[in-house]
Amino acid sequence: NRARSSGQVLSTVARSVRATLREATRERGRVGGIGVAVPGLVESATGLLRLAPNLGWRDVDLRGELRRRAELDDLAVLVGNEANFAALAELWQAGPGDARDFVHVSGEIGIGAGIVIDGAVFEGVRGFGGEIGHLSVNPAGPECSCGSRGCLERMAGQEEILRRAGITETAAPATLIDELVRRLTRRDRKSLSAVDSTARWLGIGLSTVINVLDVPTVVLGGSYARIAPWLGEPLRAELDRRVVSAAWTPVRVVPSALGTEAAVSGAAGAVVRAIIADPDSFVSSETG
């Protein structure tokens, strides 16, 4: 969607939403709300998408636009950062063991982090927290879409991993990751080197977060979950070198149990939890 405007993308989304609502009606189901997971800064107080650097979107009222385009009337629309929704899904549905404190890092085109502390997502004061992908880990590195240089997503994002591995075919991202996994399974030297490089840069970024927040566990999500068998150990070694408390409490590195489905599961789960928190409004709208 990086080559499309927000209006074009939302028109496509609205058609999908309308089709799903029609299907629910045929099946005699009831939709309680819609969750929208987006890769960018979502303002907590307003639900506005303030900035999505990799999409080139700025100040987009996703809730209002989707409501208008899909003719949603009063149906609840919850908009949130995809990394935060992914972290919530991990906490609610799977969870890294019994942990209530972890950072869920997902590597796609960008890199997002959902930070969970004492069983709650830490979003920051305005909802803009967790943008680990835009930590500058290499000030002399390539320019990033956010305007900085050497951001973590430019050094350890999915596109950089594939480039270092020599996988440049034009295809769907999931297909390219499949090819990377096949090469890693065959112990392809170039692919293994690409993952080691990713572990180094990811370790630099994550160690900064862990040194500040004292989070004991890293959950690898998105494409990182797919390559966790090769990424986990070198990342753990990098964190051991850089996290000051690692000598006493080594950082756990575990793959997500939800993989690439985490963000959408979290978005759906947020709607369900909103209904559980205020069931009266849901029941009254159904009976009224």
N, C-alpha and C positions, 0 to 999 in steps of 0.2 A: 504493500500500500504506500510505499514511500514516493511513488511517482504520481499519486492521486491526491486530489484536494480532500479536505475534510468533508465537504458537501457530497462528493462522489462516493466516498466510503460510507457515509451515513445513509445515503440513499440505498446502497446495497444492504447495509445492516437492517434498515427499516423494512425492506422487502422480506428479509429472512424472519424478522420478528413477526410481521403480519402473517406469514405462512405458518409459523409455529403456533400463533394464537388460533388460527383457523383449525389446525390439527388438534389442538387441545379441546376446542369446542366439539369437534367430531367425536373425540374420545370421551366426551363428557367430563373432562378434567377442568381444573380451575387454576389459572396462573395467578400467583400471589404477588409477583413483581418481577423486575428485570434487573440483573446485575451487569454492569459494563466495566470490564477490566481494560485499562489503557496504559500504554508505556510512556508515562510522563508525570508532571507535577499536577496533582489534583488538590485543589484548595478545599480543606475540610469543611469550612463554614458554608460554602456556596455550591460545592460539587463541580466548579468550573475547572476545565482542563487549562491550566495556565500555559504550560509549555510541554510539547513532545518533540524533543530535538531531532530524533531520527525520522519523524514524519514531517517535520517542518510546520507543525500546527502551533498556534498561539492563541490564547484567550478564546477557546471554543466552548460554548454552552452545550455540552453533549446531552445533558438531561433534557433541556428544552428542545433542542433540535430533534432528538430521537422521538420525544413525545409528539412533536408536531408532525414529523414525517411518517411515523407509524400509526398516528391517530390513536394514542394510548389513553386519552381521557385522564382519569385519576389513578391509573395503575402506577404503583411505586417504581421508580427508576433510581437505582443506587449506582453511583459512579465512583470508582476507586483506582488507585495505582495497582497495576497487575502484580507487582512484586509483593505488595502488602496483602492482596487477596490470596496469592499463592502461599504466603506464610500462614495466613489464617486457616487455609484448607489443611495445611500440614499439621497445624496445631489441633484442629477439630477432628479431622478424619483419620489421620495416621499418627503423626508426631514422631520425632526422633527418639524412640524409646519412651520414657516418661518425662522427657525434658519439657520444661516450660520456659526455657531461656535459650534462644538460638538465633542465628542469622541464616535466613534462607536466601541463597544467592542463585540466580538463574541467568544462564548465558544464552542469549539469542543474538539478534542483531545488536542490541544493547545489552547492558548488564544491570539487573535490578537486584536490590536487596530488601527483604522484609525482615525487620528486626523485632523479635519477640522477647519481651522481658516480663517475667512473672505472669506468664499466660496472657499477655496483651501485646498487641502490635504497637511499637513506638513509632509514631508518625511525625514527631516534631511538633512545634508550636502551631504551624499553619497547615500541616499535612504534607510538607515537602521533604521529610526525612527519608533516609534510606537510599539516596541517589549515589550509591557507591560506584556506579559506572562512570561517574564524572569526577572521581578522585584523580588528580593528576599524579600518576606514578612515575612518569618519565617526562620532565619538563622540556626535554629536547625531542620528544616524540612527535608523531604526526598530528596535524590539526584535527580537532574534533568538531562535530556538528554543533556543539554547545558554545564554541568560540575559544575554548581552551586548547591546550596541547598535551599529548601524551596521556589522555584519560584512560582509565582502566579498560573501558570497552573497546578502545582502539588498539590496545596492547594484548587483550585476552578475550575479546568477543568472538563470536562464532565465525564471522568472516575472516578474522585474522588467523584463527586456528586452521581453517580450511586452506587459506592462502599458504601458510607455512607448510602444510602437509602436501601442497601441490595439487589440491582438488579445486579445479577452476571451471568445471563443466557448468553450463547454464541449466539449472534444474531446480525443482522445489527444494527449499532448505532441508526438509526432513530426509529427502532422498540423498542429499549430499552428506548428511550426518550418518546415514546408513552406510555410505561408502567409506567414510572415515572409520566407522566401527569395524568394517570388514578388513581394512588395512591394518588397524591396530591389532586385530585378532591374529593377523598373519605376521605380526611383529615387524611391520614396515618401518624402517629406520627413520625416514623423513616424518612420518606421522607420529611416531613416538617422540621425536625431537620437538615437534609442534606442541604436543601435550605437555612436555617438560617445560617449555617456554611459557605456556599458559599458566602452569602451576607456579612458576616464579613470580610472574606479574600479579596473579590472583593472590598469592601469598603476601605480597607487598601491600596490596589494597586491603585485604581482610585483616591483616595484623594491625593495621591502623585502627580499624573499627573495634577489634577485640581489645587492644590496649586501652582504648578510651572507655569502652562499655563493659569490659570483663564478661563477655558472653562466652560460655564454655563449649558451644557446639556450632559447627557449620553444616548446613544441609545443602547438598548440591542438587539444584533443580534444573529444569529445562534441558538444554542440550548437554549441560554438565552432568546431569544424571545418567545420560546415555554413555558417557565416556568415563564414568566414575571408577570403573575397575583399573583404569590406567592413570587417571588424574588424582585419585584420592591419596595415594602414598606420597608422591612428590610434593603435593600441596601440604600434607601433614608435616613433612620434613621441613618445608619452608616456614610454616607457622611455628614449628619448634624452635627455629633459629631466630625468629623475629618477635614472637610474643613474650614479653618479659616474665610472665607468670608461668610459662610452659614447663619450666623445670619442676614445679610443684603440682600443677594441674594441666596436663597436656590437653590441647584442644581436640575434641572429637570431630571427625569428618565423616559424614554419612550421606548416602544417596537419598534423594527424595523418594518416598513411596508412591508419589502421584505423578512424577515426571512432568511431561509437558501439559498434563491436564490440571495442574494445581491451580492456576489463575482462574480458569473458568469454574472450577469446583468451588473456589473461595467466593467468587462473585455470586454463584447460586446459593451457597451456604449463607452469605450475608443477608439475602432476602428472607430465607427461612428463619434465621435468627431474629430478624426484625419482626416477623410475624409472631414468633414465640414470645418476644419481649412485649408486644402489644397485640394480643389476640383479639381483643374486643373490636377494634376497628376492622379487622379482617372478617370476623363473623358478622358484624352488623352490616357491612357492605354486601355480604352474600345474601343475608336474609332481607335486607332493605331493598 
